[in-house]
């Protein structure tokens, strides 16, 4: 089973050095959304002070296979 790495970029770089074995891109997408939700929930109000939050997923060769970007906007 291929291994995928979920790297978090939230003002600092948090590389995933362990990776996760997943059967294919359907599982990769599901895991990316699930992980993003967990991290944003745990961040609470700190999220509003970041210009952008990003998750990058790479395969075993280091090639990016997908990414998620989340940004907040609080006018006025």
Secondary structure, DSSP 8 states (H G I E B T S, - for coil): --EEEEEEESSSEE--SS-EE-SSHHHHHHHHHHHHHHHHHHHGGGGGG-S-EEEEEE-TTS-EEEEEEE------
